[in-house]
Amino acid sequence: MWNFGPSTIVGVALITVSILLYALRKREPRLSQYYDFFFSSIGLLCGGILFFQGWRLDPILLLSQILLSGTTIFFIVESVYLRSGSNCLRSGKKILLQSLKKDTLIKILN
C-alpha cells in the first residue's frame, strides 16, 4: 500500500532541490561554493527519510519539518540568486573601470 501524504511531498521537494543544487556545481561552477555539496547531501538524506519514514511523524513534528524545509529551500534560492547578482556586479564594475581608464587615457592624450 502506498501512503501519499504531506511528508512525502516535503521529502520529494527536498530531494529535488538537493539534486538541483548539486547540478548547479556541474553546470555553473562560478555560482557554486565548496559547501554546496555538503548541504545537498544533507538535503538528500533528510528528503529520503521524510519520503520513506514520514508516515510515522506526529502532526506537530510534520509541521516543524514543513517549516524547516520551506525555510531551507528559501535560503538556498536566495543564496544562489545573490551569488549570481554579485558575479554580474563584479563583471560590471570591471567593464566600468576599463571604460573609465580608456576615457581618462583619451583625455590625457588630447
ChimeraX attribute file (.defattr): number of C-alpha atoms within 10 A of each C-alpha:
attribute: neighborCount
match mode: 1-to-1
recipient: residues
	/A:1	3
	/A:2	4
	/A:3	11
	/A:4	11
	/A:5	11
	/A:6	16
	/A:7	24
	/A:8	20
	/A:9	16
	/A:10	23
	/A:11	25
	/A:12	17
	/A:13	19
	/A:14	26
	/A:15	23
	/A:16	16
	/A:17	19
	/A:18	26
	/A:19	16
	/A:20	14
	/A:21	22
	/A:22	18
	/A:23	15
	/A:24	18
	/A:25	16
	/A:26	12
	/A:27	12
	/A:28	10
	/A:29	11
	/A:30	12
	/A:31	18
	/A:32	20
	/A:33	13
	/A:34	9
	/A:35	8
	/A:36	16
	/A:37	18
	/A:38	12
	/A:39	16
	/A:40	21
	/A:41	16
	/A:42	15
	/A:43	24
	/A:44	20
	/A:45	16
	/A:46	18
	/A:47	26
	/A:48	18
	/A:49	14
	/A:50	24
	/A:51	23
	/A:52	13
	/A:53	13
	/A:54	23
	/A:55	16
	/A:56	11
	/A:57	13
	/A:58	10
	/A:59	10
	/A:60	9
	/A:61	12
	/A:62	18
	/A:63	14
	/A:64	12
	/A:65	19
	/A:66	17
	/A:67	12
	/A:68	12
	/A:69	19
	/A:70	15
	/A:71	11
	/A:72	16
	/A:73	16
	/A:74	11
	/A:75	12
	/A:76	17
	/A:77	13
	/A:78	12
	/A:79	14
	/A:80	16
	/A:81	12
	/A:82	13
	/A:83	16
	/A:84	15
	/A:85	12
	/A:86	13
	/A:87	13
	/A:88	12
	/A:89	12
	/A:90	11
	/A:91	11
	/A:92	12
	/A:93	12
	/A:94	12
	/A:95	12
	/A:96	12
	/A:97	12
	/A:98	12
	/A:99	12
	/A:100	12
	/A:101	12
	/A:102	12
	/A:103	12
	/A:104	12
	/A:105	11
	/A:106	10
	/A:107	9
	/A:108	8
	/A:109	7
	/A:110	6
